[in-house]
Amino acid sequence: MPNDTTRNQPPQVNAPQETTAQTDAPQDRRPDPVRVGVLLPTGSAQWGEGTDPRDLVPFALRAEELGFGSLFVNDSLLTPRIEPLTMLAALAPLTHRTTLGTGALLPFLRRPVQAAQSLASIDLLSGGRLAVAVGAGFPGRFGKPLYDLSGVPWERRFKRLDETVRLWRQLWTADGPTSFHGELLQFDEVPPATRPFAPGGPPIWLGGATPPHSPAPAASTTDGCRTRPTPTTTVRAWPPYGWPPPPPTVEPMPSRPRSSSRCDSPTTRRTAGAPSMPTPAAPTACPWNR
């Protein structure tokens, strides 16, 4: 059980350390660096007692200030949480450098044409910093109940994901009204859609537990993969399909002294066993690591 001293410590967002990806490149070629990101605690189960969900915004801004390369949000209807596209829309005009990503978005929870508009809008508001990892849902209790809630059949879920991504790309690049006729999705004369910031739209990655050497059926329409990490996971880049995502980079962080002082500000809350987030007033009352 944590004592009172631990309980009252301010939440910390530590600056990332540079690492490099393992690749099959020749020994004399240095691998590309990897950017370290933050998965935002958007689920209510991750909040401390009395936490204000609006504190997610200054929490994310602090992570960007410390040099993290990306801010990701996940997606579900099984537990209470801030809806992922809503969270990214709130951060898009306030952040300036970090990639904003879904890890992973479940497209079957949304109407595909409306989802294309939402994603394009976030990409516009962020100046082209959106990255979209998509998934078809895990087998069992974490996947099939979501299909039941959405009124979408579980069968052929990868085909549905594949067609959804193809539809998005078509809507983002069409010069006028367009029609789409897949095996599962059928649309006639869709009006001109919102164009993303970058031609062709944001990079789309296939998310899930499928390892890179065993691509799922939907992999042919995506730009890369986002797998669930394991102790033996090797970070690799898939060959790009269509619009290639930019190579990962690490920006140098200025050194700053690490504060060891205790912060007893009433605007900072900590509950044992759950992460906490700073309130907007907390950086002024308790300037962590400044």
N, C-alpha and C positions, 0 to 999 in steps of 0.2 A: 504494500500500500504506500503510495507517495505521501510524504510528510507535507506540512504546511509550506515549507520553503519551496519545495518542488511545485506545489500547487499554484503558488503565486508568481512563478517565473513568467516573464513575457513570452509570447509565442515567437519562435525564431524561424526565419527563412534564411538559411545559410547560402552563401554564394556558391555556385557550382564550380567544380574543378574540371579542368580540361581532360578529356580522354580521347582515344582514337578508335576507329572502327577496325575490326579484323577483316581483312579481305584476302583474296588470292593473288594480290598484286605482287610483282617481283620484289625481292628483298631490298633492292636499292631504291624503291619508290615508297615514300612515306604515305601511309594511309590517310584518308581524309579525316579531319577531326569531327567529333560528334557533339552536337549541341544538347545540353541537358535541359529538360523541361520540368514543368510542375503540372501534376494532375490536381485540379482544384477540388476542394472538398465540398462539392455541391449537394451531396446527399445529407438529409437531416440527421442520419445516424452518425455522421462525422462531426456534428456540431456539439459544442458544450452547452450546458444548461443555461438558458437565457441568451444564447447567441443571436445576434441580429444577422439574418442572411445578407443584408446589404454590406456587411463587413467583408464579403467576398471581393468586392471591388477594390478597396484599398489593399487587401491581401495580395491580389493579383498585380496591382501597380507596384507594390513593394518587391515582388518577385522579379518584375521587369527591371526595376532599379538596381537590383543586386546582380543582374546579368544573365538570368535564366533565358534560354533561347526560345521557349515555347510555353504556352498555357493551354492545357487540354481539359476537356469536360467529357463526362460519359453520359450514357442515355439509358433510361429504363422507366417502366411504369409500375414496377413491383414494389418500390419503396419511395417515400416522399423525397423530392429533390427539386432544385431549380432546373427548369427545362433547359437543355444545353444550348439551343440556338438563341434563346432569350439571354442566357448568360454571355454568350459570345457577342451578341448585338450590343449589350451594355458595355463591354470592354473595347469594342472595335474603335470608337472615336477617342477613347481615353488613353489607349496604349499607342506606342509609336514604333517599336522595334520587334517585339516578340511575334512569333508565329502563333496564330489562334487556331486551335484544332479540336476536332471531335475524336474521341477515343473509346468506343467507336459509336458513330451514329447508326441508328437502326431505321433505315428508310421506310420499312413497311409500317411504321407507326404513323406515317404522314402521307397525305395525298402527294403523288410524285410531282405534279406540276407546281403546286404551292410550295413544296420543299425546294424546288429549283429556284423559285423566286426568293425565298428566304436566304438560301446560301449565296446567291448572287448579290443580294442586298448587303449581307455581312461582309463579303469580299470587297464591295465598293466602299463601305464605311471604314474598313480597315486599310484601305489602300493596297489591296492585293496580298494580304498576309494570312489568308485563310488556307488551311489544309484540312481535307475531309477524309477521315478514315471511316469506312462503312462496314457493317457486318450483317449477317443474315440471322443471327441469334444462335445461342448455344442449344444443343439438344437437352431435353429434360426440363426441369422446373424453372430454369433461367431463360428459356427460349419459347417453348410452345405456349405457355400461358399468355405471353405478350401477343402472339398471333390471335389467340382467342379474344383478347380484349380489343384488338384492332379489327376484328371481323375479316381477317385475311387468312387463307388456307396455309397450313404449315407445309404441305407438299410443294415441291418444286421451288423452294424458297431461294435457292441460289440462282435459278433462272429468273425469278422476279427481281432479285438484286441486280443481276446483269442487265436486264432490260431497263431498270430504273436509272442506272448510271448512263446507259446509252441515250435514254430520253433526255436526261439532264444535259449532256453534251450537245445533243441536237438542238435543244431549246436555246442554249447559250451561244450557239454559232449561227443559227438560222437568220437570214436577212429579212424574213417576213413570216406570215402564217405558215405553219408547218404541220405535217401529219406524221404520226408514228404508229406502225402496225407490227407489234411483236406477237409472240405466242400468248402472252398473258396481258400485256398492256396495249390498249387500243385508243388512240386519240386522233380526231380529225380536225384539221384547220385550227390548231392552237394559235391564238394571237401572238404577236411578237413579245418575247419574254424580256425581262430585265437582264442586261448584259453584265457579267462580272467585270472586275477591274482589269484582269489579264485576258488577252484573247484566248478563247478555248476554255476559260474557267479555271478554278483552283485545282491543284493536284488532288487526285482521289486515290486513297490507299485502301487495300483490302485488309480489314482487321479481323482478328480471331486467333484461335489456337493452331491454325494450319501452319506447319513449318514452311520456310521458303522453298524447300526442294519438293514440296508436294502441294502445288497450287490448287486452290478450289476452282470450280468451274467459272466463277465470276472474275477470276484473276486476269483474263485476257482484256478486260475493259478498264482496268485500273492502272495507276502509275507506279505502284509499289505495294509493300505490305507493312502492317503493324501487328506483330505477333505478341502473344502473351509471354513475358520473360520467364525463364526458368534458370536455375543455377548453372546450366550448361549452355544457355543461349549464346550464340555468336551473332553479333550485329552485322548484318549484310544488307546490301542494297540490291533489290531486284532490278533486272533490266527494265527500262521505262517502256510503257505502252502508251502511245499517243503523246500527250503533252508531258514532258519530263519535269519532275520537281527540281528546284534548285539544289545544288550540292550543299550538304550541311557545313556550317562554319561555326567557329567559336570566336567571339569578340573578346579581346583582352579586357580584364576588369582591373580598375585601379585598386591598389591595396588600401585598406582602411583598418584602423585599429578595432579590435573586437572588444566591445564593452563588457566588463565583468560585473558591473553594478546591478543590484537588484532593483526591479521596477515595481513599485507598489501602487501604480496609478489605478484608480477605480474604473478607468475606462478600458482596462485590459482584464479579460476574464479567462480563467483556466479551470477546466473540470477534469478530474482524474480519469485517465483512460480515453479521452477524446481530444482531438486537436481543437484549438481555439483560434479565433481570428481577431485582428485588431479592429477597433472601431475607428471611424474617420478622425476622431480627436486624439487617438493614441500616439501617432508619430510625434505630435507636439508635446504631449505630456510625458512620453517615454521614448526618446529617439534611439531605437535599438541599433546597435552596431555603428553608430555614426561617430 
